[in-house]
């Protein structure tokens, strides 16, 4: 069947195809390295992607909707063997924190015994325990919708920590075993460092200031719809339609339950649905008409 022409006015940098093309293409390793160093401040110089971008993966998923990948969006390894997972989360998801920690812990576990892969310096002795192959894992979760609704802090960083004795649980007393970082790109703070604020601009608007670091400007150029291949543009539009349909179905179920008086247990999800509708361009007046919720209450939800 002939593919229809796709006209895209703007490609969202949070779209999974665009996201992975920018950060998981081998030729863009300098962009990934810049992002990791801006967020983690590790001073990494040798960053390799372990699940590289391939349009074939998205083509297969489009042709077989039942296929759902469970891997993280980007998995990278640093020169010391540490690994970084980067996940772009577009919609609120129940138990996302549990899922994110599961991914990070699983990556940590999978390094068990991988001395040949991890030992880039040639210093491994055959007599060492297989546990010595375990390396730190840094999990970066980019949230297009707020995850921590109780505050206005844009960056949350979690470590394993002995609260009573004020001691970090670390490997060789230097590196954390697992570090979890959540970037909520709808939030902002005057205390944010310049490069991190620039990345927030990139994810929110798709463009940055002229004096932004060159690697972030290059990310904007790659994500520009004019620079996408015809197939990429087509698959992006199809995936967006699929996401919109899924969200519409969820909204429909909620509306039907409300109409039938079956809203038990829905209060927690109601606010998230309202936020999604608002974020997708529906006005407060339209939401109020469709949901019979007052405009004042909706304004409080989306604030």
PESULCOR-V398659 format. One record per residue. N is the residue number from 1. RES is the residue in one letter. SS is DSSP state (~ for helix, > for strand, _ for the rest). Layout:
n=N res=RES ss=SS
n=N res=RES ss=SS
//
This chain:
n=1 res=X ss=_
n=2 res=X ss=_
n=3 res=X ss=_
n=4 res=X ss=_
n=5 res=X ss=_
n=6 res=X ss=_
n=7 res=X ss=_
n=8 res=X ss=_
n=9 res=X ss=_
n=10 res=X ss=_
n=11 res=X ss=_
n=12 res=X ss=_
n=13 res=X ss=_
n=14 res=X ss=_
n=15 res=X ss=_
n=16 res=X ss=~
n=17 res=X ss=~
n=18 res=X ss=~
n=19 res=X ss=~
n=20 res=X ss=~
n=21 res=X ss=~
n=22 res=X ss=~
n=23 res=X ss=~
n=24 res=X ss=~
n=25 res=X ss=_
n=26 res=X ss=~
n=27 res=X ss=~
n=28 res=X ss=~
n=29 res=X ss=~
n=30 res=X ss=~
n=31 res=X ss=~
n=32 res=X ss=~
n=33 res=X ss=~
n=34 res=X ss=~
n=35 res=X ss=~
n=36 res=X ss=~
n=37 res=X ss=~
n=38 res=X ss=~
n=39 res=X ss=~
n=40 res=X ss=~
n=41 res=X ss=_
n=42 res=X ss=_
n=43 res=X ss=_
n=44 res=X ss=_
n=45 res=X ss=_
n=46 res=X ss=_
n=47 res=X ss=_
n=48 res=X ss=>
n=49 res=X ss=>
n=50 res=X ss=_
n=51 res=X ss=_
n=52 res=X ss=_
n=53 res=X ss=_
n=54 res=X ss=_
n=55 res=X ss=~
n=56 res=X ss=~
n=57 res=X ss=~
n=58 res=X ss=~
n=59 res=X ss=~
n=60 res=X ss=~
n=61 res=X ss=~
n=62 res=X ss=~
n=63 res=X ss=~
n=64 res=X ss=_
n=65 res=X ss=_
n=66 res=X ss=_
n=67 res=X ss=_
n=68 res=X ss=_
n=69 res=X ss=_
n=70 res=X ss=_
n=71 res=X ss=_
n=72 res=X ss=_
n=73 res=X ss=_
n=74 res=X ss=>
n=75 res=X ss=>
n=76 res=X ss=>
n=77 res=X ss=>
n=78 res=X ss=_
n=79 res=X ss=_
n=80 res=X ss=_
n=81 res=X ss=_
n=82 res=X ss=_
n=83 res=X ss=>
n=84 res=X ss=>
n=85 res=X ss=>
n=86 res=X ss=>
n=87 res=X ss=>
n=88 res=X ss=>
n=89 res=X ss=>
n=90 res=X ss=_
n=91 res=X ss=_
n=92 res=X ss=_
n=93 res=X ss=_
n=94 res=X ss=_
n=95 res=X ss=_
n=96 res=X ss=~
n=97 res=X ss=~
n=98 res=X ss=~
n=99 res=X ss=~
n=100 res=X ss=~
n=101 res=X ss=~
n=102 res=X ss=~
n=103 res=X ss=~
n=104 res=X ss=~
n=105 res=X ss=~
n=106 res=X ss=~
n=107 res=X ss=~
n=108 res=X ss=~
n=109 res=X ss=~
n=110 res=X ss=~
n=111 res=X ss=_
n=112 res=X ss=_
n=113 res=X ss=_
n=114 res=X ss=_
n=115 res=X ss=~
n=116 res=X ss=~
n=117 res=X ss=~
n=118 res=X ss=~
n=119 res=X ss=_
n=120 res=X ss=_
n=121 res=X ss=_
n=122 res=X ss=_
n=123 res=X ss=_
n=124 res=X ss=_
n=125 res=X ss=_
n=126 res=X ss=_
n=127 res=X ss=_
n=128 res=X ss=_
n=129 res=X ss=_
n=130 res=X ss=~
n=131 res=X ss=~
n=132 res=X ss=~
n=133 res=X ss=~
n=134 res=X ss=_
n=135 res=X ss=_
n=136 res=X ss=_
n=137 res=X ss=>
n=138 res=X ss=>
n=139 res=X ss=>
n=140 res=X ss=>
n=141 res=X ss=>
n=142 res=X ss=>
n=143 res=X ss=>
n=144 res=X ss=_
n=145 res=X ss=_
n=146 res=X ss=_
n=147 res=X ss=_
n=148 res=X ss=_
n=149 res=X ss=_
n=150 res=X ss=_
n=151 res=X ss=_
n=152 res=X ss=_
n=153 res=X ss=_
n=154 res=X ss=_
n=155 res=X ss=>
n=156 res=X ss=>
n=157 res=X ss=>
n=158 res=X ss=>
n=159 res=X ss=_
n=160 res=X ss=_
n=161 res=X ss=>
n=162 res=X ss=>
n=163 res=X ss=_
n=164 res=X ss=_
n=165 res=X ss=_
n=166 res=X ss=_
n=167 res=X ss=>
n=168 res=X ss=>
n=169 res=X ss=_
n=170 res=X ss=>
n=171 res=X ss=>
n=172 res=X ss=_
n=173 res=X ss=_
n=174 res=X ss=_
n=175 res=X ss=>
n=176 res=X ss=>
n=177 res=X ss=_
n=178 res=X ss=>
n=179 res=X ss=>
n=180 res=X ss=>
n=181 res=X ss=>
n=182 res=X ss=>
n=183 res=X ss=>
n=184 res=X ss=>
n=185 res=X ss=_
n=186 res=X ss=_
n=187 res=X ss=_
n=188 res=X ss=_
n=189 res=X ss=_
n=190 res=X ss=_
n=191 res=X ss=_
n=192 res=X ss=_
n=193 res=X ss=_
n=194 res=X ss=~
n=195 res=X ss=~
n=196 res=X ss=~
n=197 res=X ss=~
n=198 res=X ss=~
n=199 res=X ss=~
n=200 res=X ss=~
n=201 res=X ss=~
n=202 res=X ss=~
n=203 res=X ss=~
n=204 res=X ss=~
n=205 res=X ss=~
n=206 res=X ss=_
n=207 res=X ss=_
n=208 res=X ss=_
n=209 res=X ss=_
n=210 res=X ss=_
n=211 res=X ss=_
n=212 res=X ss=_
n=213 res=X ss=_
n=214 res=X ss=~
n=215 res=X ss=~
n=216 res=X ss=~
n=217 res=X ss=~
n=218 res=X ss=~
n=219 res=X ss=~
n=220 res=X ss=~
n=221 res=X ss=~
n=222 res=X ss=~
n=223 res=X ss=~
n=224 res=X ss=_
n=225 res=X ss=~
n=226 res=X ss=~
n=227 res=X ss=~
n=228 res=X ss=_
n=229 res=X ss=_
n=230 res=X ss=~
n=231 res=X ss=~
n=232 res=X ss=~
n=233 res=X ss=~
n=234 res=X ss=~
n=235 res=X ss=~
n=236 res=X ss=~
n=237 res=X ss=~
n=238 res=X ss=~
n=239 res=X ss=~
n=240 res=X ss=~
n=241 res=X ss=~
n=242 res=X ss=~
n=243 res=X ss=~
n=244 res=X ss=~
n=245 res=X ss=~
n=246 res=X ss=~
n=247 res=X ss=~
n=248 res=X ss=~
n=249 res=X ss=~
n=250 res=X ss=~
n=251 res=X ss=~
n=252 res=X ss=~
n=253 res=X ss=~
n=254 res=X ss=~
n=255 res=X ss=~
n=256 res=X ss=~
n=257 res=X ss=~
n=258 res=X ss=~
n=259 res=X ss=~
n=260 res=X ss=_
n=261 res=X ss=_
n=262 res=X ss=_
n=263 res=X ss=_
n=264 res=X ss=_
n=265 res=X ss=_
n=266 res=X ss=_
n=267 res=X ss=~
n=268 res=X ss=~
n=269 res=X ss=~
n=270 res=X ss=~
n=271 res=X ss=~
n=272 res=X ss=~
n=273 res=X ss=~
n=274 res=X ss=~
n=275 res=X ss=~
n=276 res=X ss=~
n=277 res=X ss=~
n=278 res=X ss=~
n=279 res=X ss=~
n=280 res=X ss=_
n=281 res=X ss=_
n=282 res=X ss=_
n=283 res=X ss=_
n=284 res=X ss=~
n=285 res=X ss=~
n=286 res=X ss=~
n=287 res=X ss=~
n=288 res=X ss=~
n=289 res=X ss=~
n=290 res=X ss=~
n=291 res=X ss=~
n=292 res=X ss=_
n=293 res=X ss=_
n=294 res=X ss=_
n=295 res=X ss=~
n=296 res=X ss=~
n=297 res=X ss=~
n=298 res=X ss=~
n=299 res=X ss=~
n=300 res=X ss=~
n=301 res=X ss=~
n=302 res=X ss=~
n=303 res=X ss=_
//
